[in-house]
Amino acid sequence: MTQQSSGPDTAPSAKIDSTVPHSARIWNYWLGGKDNYPVDHEAGDAFREIFPGITDLARDSRAFLGRAVRHLAGEAGIRQFLDIGTGLPTADNTHEIAQRVASEARVVYVDNDPLVLAHAHALLAGTAEGVTDYVDADLHDPGTVLRQAARTLDLTRPVALTLMQVSGHIADYDQARAIVGTLMGALPSGSYLAFNDSVDTNEANAEATRLYNESGAAAYHLRSPGQLAGFFDGLELLEPGVVPLADWRPDPGAAPSGSEVIALGGVARKP
């Protein structure tokens, strides 16, 4: 296995602030992980008290990622993945799914959270044939993301860009669209975008998010269904389009999504 670390050599633990809730750690808490602090439990529980469906949303997002990556590495034949907003490692990370289908798959994770960086060694454990790397960079700076990713990925060949529940960290919608456009614009024809995020149509989710944003954590911004669909403009959407997460190519026997839409996702090909 080839392992490369693009992060800084300094100990990341010195940068970790356990007094302020952090989205990656809260997400890890909702998924049943252990890489979180009491302040994250408090924020996560407060969110869940108002919007109990957040735990299901976290699990649905993770399951959607798995199905999308399996399709891309399998039927679509993609061998390179750029996973931005990696979060903390849990079961079935992107490289594990992709390399289970194609052992030679190359995966680059991107995040700028010091706790994620501290756990990068776990993310870097892949197959002997494939390559897994970690880039310490910010989605707000797509140029740096692309330059760092190019150390591991051949950006002249198709790449699958995955953005799962991360675009809401960019406050301005037009800026968020422009960043995704810059990333996809740097990738060749035959590349893919796999994307999901939460919608603003659920009142409990919107209220829980508003209070979360007042907690001192990095703010998150919900979008309308039409805005989320806009991230796929100019791309060729795969069936069934931009849909509730549980409805995107569900596994046999899986339960359908509920009547209320909480998050939408889709996969699209760059022509």
N, C-alpha and C positions, 0 to 999 in steps of 0.2 A: 504493500500500500504506500502510495506517495502522500505525504502530509506536508502542508505548507501553512505557516501562520503569518498573516499579513498584519496582525495587531501589534501594539507597542510591547516592548520588553518589560516595562514597569509592572509591578504587581497591581492587578486591577482592584484588589480588595480595598485599597486605600481610597478609591473613588466611589465606592458603594455607599449610598446614603440610606440607612435603614430607618430613618426617622420620617421619610416622606414616601407615600405609596407610589408604586411604579407599575405601569400597565403590564409589562412582561411578567413580573412576579405575581400580580393579581391574576392574570390569565393562567399562570402555572397553578395557582391555588385553586381556581375554579375547575381545572382539569384533574385535580387530585394530587398534584406534585408537592414536593417538599422544599423547593428552592424559593422560599418566600419568608417574610418576617411578620411579626404581629401587626405592624402598621398596615400591611397588605391584607391581612385577614380582616381587619377592622373595615377597611375601605371596600373589600370584596363582599363582606357580609352586609354592609349598608346598601350596596348596590343591589345585591340579591334580595334583600328584604323588600325593596320597592319593585324590582323586576326579577321575579324568580326564574324566568326563562333564560337568564343569562348563562346559566350552566349548560343548558341544552344548546344554546347558540355556540358556546365554546367547543362543545363536542361535535356539533354539526360542522363547524368550520374545519376542525381537524379531520373529520371523515371526508369532507369535500376535497381537501388537499390530497388525501390518500387516493381517492378515485381519480382525480385529475392527473396526478403524477403517474399512476399506473397506466392510464390511457396514453399519456404522452410518451412514456418510455416504451410502451408496448405497441399498440396499433399505430401511433404516429411516428414511432422510430426515433424520437428525440434522445440524444445522448449527452446533452449539456443543459444544466439547470442553474438559474440564478434566483435564489430564494432571498428576497429582501424583507426584513422585519422578522427574522428567524425566530426570535423568542427563545425561551429556555428549552433545552432538550427534553422531550417526553418520548413515549413509545411511537414508533413509526415516523421518524423524522424523514425529511425529503430524500436524503441520500440512501437511507435504508430501503425505502420503497423503490426508488429508481434503480438502485444497484441489485435489488432482488429480482427485478425484471431484466436488467441489462448490467452485468457486473462491471462493464467498462465505463459506465456513466460517470461523468464529471459534474460535481456539484459545488457551487460557491454559495456560502451563506453570508448575508450582510446584516449587521446590526451595529448599534452604537451604544449598547447598554453594557456597563462594566461587569455586571453579574453574568450576562450572556458570554462575554469575553472570558470570564473566569472558567466557564464550563465549555469553552471551545474545544478542549481536548476530547470531550465526549462526542461532540459533533464531528470531529475529524476521524473517527474510527469507522472506516469503510472497507470495501473489498480490496484485495491485492491488485486487481486489474483496474479499478477505478481510482479517481482522485477526488478528495474532499478538502475544501479550503474554507477559511473564515476571513472575512474582510471587516475591519472596524471602520465603518463609514456611515454617513447619515443620508437618508432618502432625500432630504432637501438639497443634496449636492450630487446629482446624478452623474456629473462628469467624473468626480472622484470614484464613485461606485464603479463606473465602466472601466476606468483606467486600472483600478485594483483588480477587478474581475478578469481583465484581459491577461493577467499573469497566469491564470489557470485555464480560462476558456478561450477557445478560438472564435472570436466574434465575427469571423467571415463565414462561419457555419451556423446552422440553426440552433437557437437557444430557447428554452422555455423560461419565461420570466414569471415568477409566482409572487403575488402580493395578497396576503391573506389578513384581513382585518387590520390594515396598517395605513391606508390612505387617509383615514380620518385624523391622523396626527398632523396632517397638513391643513391649516385652517382655511385657506382660500381655495375654493373649488377650481377656479381657473388655473391657479398655480399647480394644484394636484394633477389636473389633466395635462398640463404642460410637462410636468416631470415624467409622468408615465409615457407621454408622447416622445420625450427625449430618449428615454430608455429604449422604447420599441423602435424608434427611428435609427438607433445605432446598431440594431440587430438585422440580419439579412432576411430576405424572403424565406418563408418556411418556418420562421420562428413563431412562438406562441405566447399569448398572455393568459395566465390562469389567475383569476381575480375574484375576491369576494369581500363584501363589507356590509355593515349594518345600515338599515334604512330608518328614516325619521318618522315613520307612520305609527309606531307603537308608543302610546302616551307614557306608559310606565317606563319603557326604555329611555325615552327622551328625558323624563324627569330624573331618573337615576343617573343618566349621563350628565345632566346639568349639575347635580349635586357633587358628582365625582369631580367635575372640572373645577369646583370650588375647594377641593380638598388639598390643593397644592401639587397634585400630580400633573403631568403633562396633559394638556387638554385634548379631548377627542371630539370630533365633529361628525355628526350623523348627516347622511345625504338622502335626498329623495330618490325613489326608484328610477326616475328619468335621469338624474345625475349619475347614478351608478352605471346605467346603461351607456352613458356618454363616454365612459372610459374605453369602450370597445369600438368607438367610431373609427372607420377606416380599416377595420379588421373583419375577417370572415368568421362569424360566430358558428361554433359547432352546435349541433342539436343537443339539447332542447332550447338553447338560447340562454338569456339571463333569467334565472329562475330561483325560487327558494332553494337553499342549499341541499336539503334532503331530496329534492326533486331532480337534481343534476345526475343523470345516469345512476340511479340508486342500485345497490347490490340486490340480488334476488331475495325476496322476502322482506325487504326493508319497509318500515312503516312510511307512509307518505307524510309530507309536511302538514302542519296544522293549518287551520283556516286563516290565521293571521300571519302575514309576512313579517319576519324580523330581520332577515338578511338575504341578500341576493348574490349569486355568483354565476360565473360562466367561464368558458374557455374559447379562445379565438385564435385564428391563424393569420399571420401577416402575409398578404398576397405577394 
